[in-house]
Amino acid sequence: MAGPAGKGQGMAVAGCNYVGQDEIWKDHVHHEETAAKSWPNNWNFLTTKYEDLVKDDFPQKDKKPVEPLAHLRPPPVTPLEERVKVYPSPQPVPDTTAGMIGWRSTVPLLKLEKYGKYAKGKGGLVKQLNWPPEAIG
């Protein structure tokens, strides 16, 4: 069955003024259009760069490259290989503590994970002893 009479039949809702709502909508659209037209006259200065706005307020400076005096010039650059000599180390590189202990240790006896990477625990103490959950409460 279609339900009570008057529901979903295209009848107007009581207390709803469609003409008034349409007039309000037209007024909103009209105000938005006039605001969009008058915006460039009132607020267009916000779109220009600050440098363009104040370029006339400050005098232009002539930028000429300045040559340093002869006694202030840095010496020419020499290659690093000419100044620094690196000789091979006579002794092997010592083991560090990071290589001697830890979960990624290079020495198998010092590894922290004795039972492998994927070892699982056997559950809690309560489960191992077959205690009821109320026993620890």
N, C-alpha and C positions, 0 to 999 in steps of 0.2 A: 504494500500500500504506500501511497505517496506521503503520508503523514498528515498532520493537522492542516486545515485549510489556511491559506495565506502564507505558508512557509515556502520559500523558494519559488514563488509564483511570479516574481518580478514586481511585486508591489513595493511601494516606497516604505522606508523605515519610519516609524513614528518619531517626530521631533527632529528630522533631518531636513535641512534646507539646502537643496542642491544648487539653486540659483545663487544664494548667498555665498556658498563655498566657491562657486565658479567666479563670482565677482572678486572675492578675496584673492583667488589664484591669479586672475588677470592683473590685479593691482600689484602683487608681488613681482610678476613678470615685467610689468611696466617700470617699476622702480629699479629692477636689475638692469634693464636695457639702458635707462637714463644714466645710471651709475657707471656702466661700462663705457658709455660715450663720453662722459665728463671726466673719467679717470686720467687720461693723458694730460689734460689741461691742469689738473690739480696735483698729480703725484708722479709725473713722468721723470722728475729729477731723481727719483729713487732708483731708476734703471741705469743712470750714467755712472761711470767710474769716479771715484773720489779724486783721482789725479786729474781728470778732465775738468772737474769743477774748480779746483784750486790752482790750476796751472798759471793763471794770470795773476794770482796773488803773490807769487814768489818770483824773484828775478832768475833768469836763466844763467846757469854757470857754464863757462867754457871748459870742456874737459880735454885737457891736453896731456899727453903722456909725459911723465916726468922721468928723466934719466937719473939714476942714482950717481952720486959722486964716485970717482974712481976708487977711493979708499973704502967705500961702503959696499962695493959690489962683492958678491960671494965668489969664492974661487970656483974654477970649473969642476964639474963632477967627475970623480974617478970611479972606475968600476969597483965593485965590492971585492972581487976576486984578487985584485992587486993589493988591497989593504988588509984583508983578513985571510989567514991561512988556517985551514981545518985539516988536522991530521987524523988518521983512523985511531980508534981507542985501542990501547994495548991489552985491556982486560975486557971480558964479556960484560954485557949489561947485567947488573944484579937483579935478582927476583924482587918484585915489589910485594907489599903486603896484600895488594889487590889480587895478585897472581898466586898467593900462597894459601889464602883462606877465603871461604865464602861459597856461595851456592854455585858459582862458575869456576871453582878452583881448578888449577891445572894439575895439582897433586891429588890423586884419588883418595888418599887417607885423610885429607883435610876437608873434604866436601861436607857441607851441612846436610844435604839430602842423602841420607844413608840408604834409604829404601827405594830410591828411584824417583823419577819425576812425577809419576802418576799414582803414588801410593795413597790409599784411602784409609781414613780412620775407621774404627769399628763402632762408631756411635758414642753416645755419652756413657758415663759411669752408671747411670740409672738403668740403661738398656743392658749393659754388660752384666749387672748384678741381678737382673730381673726384678727390680723393685717396682712397686706400684708408683704412679706419678704423684700420689698424695704423700708419699714418704718424704719428699724433699720440700714440700710446701710449707 
